[in-house]
Amino acid sequence: MSSNISSAELRKRLEQLEGRLSATDERIRAARISSPHHQRELEGFRAKAGSLKQKLHATDETNWDKVEHTIGADWESLLQGFDRWAKRVDKETRDKS
């Protein structure tokens, strides 16, 4: 993660990810490939995003330098995991078409 990112920017990126989660959920449902497994995966990503939001809420800009690396690593892990999963879902959606 860039060392120049602020907690406010990370909050913004989390909001964008939440939008992507909702959009992916809608695509899964529209393609009729939604399963309990897909829903568990989505809820897992939402829970991780929620946990990260709580960490951010508990952090202010004055101590951001102390926690940026840890929170940044959590963010990168969440984003990479979601991106990998979303690619698999996209493939499932294409295969079903």
N, C-alpha and C positions, 0 to 999 in steps of 0.2 A: 504494500500500500504506500502511496506517496506520503512522504513525511510532511507535505504541505497541506494536507486535507484538514479541514476543521471539523469539529463535532457537528456543526450546523450542516455542512456539506454531506456528512455521512448520514445524518437524519434524512436529508433530501433523497439520497440514494436508497435508503431503506424504504421510503414512501414509494419510490419508483419500483422497487422490487415487489412491494405488496401489490402494486397494480399489475405487474407481470404475473404474479401468482394467481390473481383473480382472472386475468385473461386466459391463462393456461387452463384453469379450472373450467372456464366457459368453453374453450376449444374441446376439451376432453368430453364434456357433457354433450356438446353439439355433434361430435363425431360418434357418440354412443360407445365410447371405449372406457367410460368411467367405471372403476372397480373399487372395491374396498381398499385394495393396495394403493391405487392412485390417490384416494382420499387420505389414507394414512401418510403417504409421502407429502402431500400438500400440507396437511396439518403439522407435520414435522418441520417443514420449512417455515410455516407461519409461527410455530412455537419458537424456533431459533431466532427469527426476526424479532419477535416480541421480547425475547430475553435480551437481545442486543439493544433494542430500544430502551429497555429498563436500565441497562448499564449506561447508556448515553444520557438518560434522564438524570442519573445519579452523579454524572460527571459534569463539571462546568469547565469553561475555557481556561480557568486559572490552573487547573491540574491536568489538562488535556495531554500535555507533553509526557506525563507520567504513565498514562494508560493507553495512549494512542497505538502503541505497538500491539498490545494484547487485543484491544478491541478491533484494530485493523486486521489482525490475523483471524479473528472470529468472523469478521465481515468477508474476508477473502474466501475462507472456507465455505461459508454459507453461499456466497455467490457462485463459486465454482461448482459446488454440489448441485445447486439449482440449475445452472446452465447445462451440466451433464444430463440431468434428469429431463429437462425440457427438450433436449435434442432427442432423447429416447422416445418421449411422448410424441414429438413431431413425426418421428419415423413411424410409430404405431398408427398415427392419424393418416399419414400418407399410404401406409400399407393397407389400411382398411378401405381407402377410397377406391 
